[in-house]
Amino acid sequence: MNRIQQLFKTKSSGVLNIYCTAGYPQLDSTLKVMKALQDNGAGIIELGMPYSDPLADGPVIQESGGVALQNGMTLKVLFEQLKIMRNTAGSGITVPVILMGYMNPVLQYGFEKFCADASATGVDGLILPDLPIREFETEYGPVIRKYGLDFIFLVTPETPEERIRKIDALSTGFIYAVSSSSTTGKDKNFSEVELYLQKLQDMQLKNPVLVGFGIKDKITFQSACKYANGAIIGSAYIKALNENPAVGETTKKFLESILK
């Protein structure tokens, strides 16, 4: 049983997944941020791989990615940083870690090399929103599975039921339920979101469901958790780090505001 399965076996509700950008606010912040998130209650860490053209990301995450790229973050640098992630003598990260990013830099790095290096450093899963289902089935899925990585697909309120069923059959780890078809960081009408999440719950999918986009505080987190196994927060946390780059202090304060 891998770390993601283990997590959902022991905690079926209220799972908090926090997104952070690798190499932000400083190039060497990656592991400090991850450790602070783990120490303050994050159940999953979603580590963003900065890219110059992030289609699904709103301005806050785009800006953090731009800063990280200027800081010198690359996939090569990231894997160097993550080498000690699971060492008890190093960072001692024990929670599931997911890499989120886009196909272009991954293909430039070499897809199989990327999966091999991710697996070797202790990464648990991947979110690549611009990897089409057909290409996943025919070309990339077997490589991802070869290295023991989970792959997380996204669904939206507009995704037809038949496609949701297919995604549920192909996904491992969990399903990322996007609260609406927009970019990250936008405010949402959560009464509408709840109807959509209730529909997903009624479908009795085999994978756990985490909700993302527009989750920013205790109220939206609790609302998202009513009909899902947990929620994903990204822009609000990045914004907090932007306002106060003291990683330990900011992370503690931010997670306490969500979980306490």
C-alpha positions, 0 to 999 in steps of 0.5 A: 500500500502506497502513502496516498492509499495509506492516508485515505485508509486512515483518514477518509475525510477532512484531508488537507492538500496544500499546493506550494511552488518549488523554489518559492519564495527562495530557491532553497525554500522548497524543503523548508516549506514542505517541512512546515506544511507537514509539521502544521497539519497538511495531509498531502503536499502538492509541489508545483513545478514552475513553468512559463505558460501554466494554463490552469493557474491564476495570477498568484500561482503564475507569479510565484512560478515566475519568481521560482524560475528567476530564482533558478528552479529547474526540474534538475535542481528540483530533483537534487533538492528532493533527494533528501526529502524522505531521509530522517537525517534530511527533511523527514517528509513522511506525507504523500508528495505529488508533483503538479506541472505541465507536459512541455518541461517534462517532455524536454527533461525526458518523460521516462527519466522524469518518472524514474527520478520522481520515484527515486526521490520518493514522490508519490504521484503526478498531476499533469493537467495537459496530458490527454486521456488517450495519450495517457492510455496508449503511451504515458500511463504504462511508464508512470505505472512502471515507476509506481507513481499514482496519476491524478486526473481532473474533473470539472462540473462540465465533465460528462458522467461517462468521462468521469467514470472513465477517469475514475477507472484510469486514476489512482490516488484520488480524483481532483475535482475542480470546483469550476471551469476557471483558473486557480484563485478565483472566488466560487459560489459554494452552494453551486459547488456543493451540488456538483460534489454531491453528484460526484458522491452519489456516483460512488467512485472508487477513488477518493475525491479532493476539491480544488480551485477557490478553497481559501479559508476555513469556511470554504474548506469545510464546505468542500469537505461536506461531500468530498474526502478533502480539499486543495488550497494553493493560491491563498497559501502562496499569497500568505507567503508572498505577504510574509516570506517567513516560512515557519511563522506564515505556514503555522498561522495559515494552517491553524486558520484552516484546521483549528 
